[in-house]
Amino acid sequence: MGKIKSKNTKPEQKLRKISWALGLRYRLNVKSLPGKPDIVLRKYKLVIFIDGEFWHGYNWQEKKDKIKSNRAFWIPKIERNIQRDMEVNQQLMQMGFRVIRFWDNQINQDFNWCLQIILDSIAESLNEEIVD
């Protein structure tokens, strides 16, 4: 498990590279925010997480039954990760941030859709500033 990366994964790098090219300036893994978001766009009060499918329980109800080894460890661990993700989302939203979570396979398979979600959220943020 020591070889499993929690930072600078290929999907993260791909998203960051394009975001930077589009002029979006961000911070990485901000420790002062709950959950240490992968990407933080403070100007737009937007945080982005790129979650690994296994660790964060992608399609969990279906996949839970497929875990064969060490079930007593993995099932509670992943369910706690899912619960923690929801708690972190709540905390960040209470702080006024928009939270976007992508599965790493979404970035690999439908990158343009992910990028559009981010741009739409930024546009929404800018519209709210104008209204206020």
N, C-alpha and C positions, 0 to 999 in steps of 0.2 A: 504494500500500500504506500510505501514511501515514494514510489515513482509517480503517484497520482498527483497531478497539479491542481492547485486551487486558484492560482493566479496565472495570468498570461496564457490561457488556453488558446488554441487556434481559432475557435469561434470568437472569443473576445478580441483577439488581435485583428481579425478580419473586420469586425464591427468598428473597432477603434480607428483603424486605418482609413476607412471610408468616412467616418464621422469627422475626423481631423481634416481630411481633404475637402469636406463640405464646409469647413470653417467653424465646426462645433468644438468648443474648447471645454475640456472636462478634467476631472481629477479621478484617480484610480484608488479603489479600496480605501475610502475615507474612514479612518478608524473612529472618528468622532460621531459617526452616524450609526444607528442600530443596523446590525447585519453586515457592516463594511461592504456597501454596494460596489459592484465591479466597476461601474461608471457613474459618475455624479456630474450632472450639468447644473451647477448651482444657479447660474443666471436664469434658468427656466424652472428651477425647483423640481428637477426630474432626476430620478435614480433608476438605473438599469441593472438588473441581475441577469446573468447567463448561467442557468442551472444545469448541472449534469443530470442526465435522466435517471441513473441508478440512485445517486445520493439524495436526490430531492423527490423521488417517487413518481416519476412520469408513468401515467396509466397504472397507478399503484394497485387498484383492486384486482386487476388482471395479472400483474407481474408478481404480486405478493405470493400467490400460490406456486409460482415457478422457482422460488428460492428453495434450494434443496439442502445446502450445507449451512450449518450454524444458524438455523432459523431463529432460535431463542435470542441471538444477538442482533441479527440484521433487521428483523421485522420491527422490534421496538425502536432501534436506532433510526431507521428511515422514517417511521411514523413520527418520531420526535422532531426530525428535520422538517417534515411537512408542517407540523404544528408551529415550530419556531419560525418558519417562513411566513406563516399567516400572522404571527405576533409581530414580526419585524415590519410587515406591510402596514399593519395597524399603527404602529409607533411612528413610522415615517409619514403616513397620511395625516396623523394628528399634528405632526410638525409642519405640515403644509406641502409636503412633497408629493409628486405624482410617482407612482411605482409601476415600472414595466418589468415583467419577468419573461424571459425567453428560455425555451429549452435549447440546448446546444444543437439538437438536430434541426430545429426551426431555422437557425441561422445558416446551417449547412445546406438545407433543402430549399428554403424560400427566403433568401436574403433580402430581396427587394421588398417583400411584404414587411419584414421586420424593420427595415429602414423607413418604410412609409409610416409604420406605427409611431416610430420616434418622431418623425417630421410632423405628423398630425398632432402629436402631443405638444410639441414645441409651438405649433401654430395656435393651438388651443390656449396655451399659456400666454402667448402674446396677445391674443384677443381678450383674455381676462384682464391683462394689464391696461389695455385701452379702455375697457369698460369701467374699471376702477378709477 
